[in-house]
Amino acid sequence: MDARFLAQSDRDAFMRLIYTRRDEIGRMIKRMEARRWFTDDAVLQNLRSAWHALHAAVQVMASLDGTPVKVHPPPVKPTADLRHFGMTTPCRK
């Protein structure tokens, strides 16, 4: 799937989901920092990484805002009749 194939309404809905998750993780990070979690804690580091990844996804979705929806190219039709290439396997004894 490619975000460029989504209609603008679907892009907007998807972006709302992404930044809602990003903001939830951001609030969790702030609570952890307020409770003085160690900065080298693996959970806190992974939540920060998740926040940055979701923020990057929001930026990409925002950059697609208003761009035309990409459409799949039409399937390519064969240029020749290939039925005569039917093959049978020889009977081995």
Stockholm file with secondary structure:
# STOCKHOLM 1.0

chainA/1-93         MDARFLAQSDRDAFMRLIYTRRDEIGRMIKRMEARRWFTDDAVLQNLRSAWHALHAAVQVMASLDGTPVKVHPPPVKPTADLRHFGMTTPCRK
#=GR chainA/1-93 SS CCGGGSCHHHHHHHHHHHHHHHHHHHHHHHHHHHTTCCTTCHHHHHHHHHHHHHHHHHHHHHHTTTCCCCCCCCCCCCSSCCGGGCCCCCCCC
#=GC SS_cons        CCGGGSCHHHHHHHHHHHHHHHHHHHHHHHHHHHTTCCTTCHHHHHHHHHHHHHHHHHHHHHHTTTCCCCCCCCCCCCSSCCGGGCCCCCCCC
//
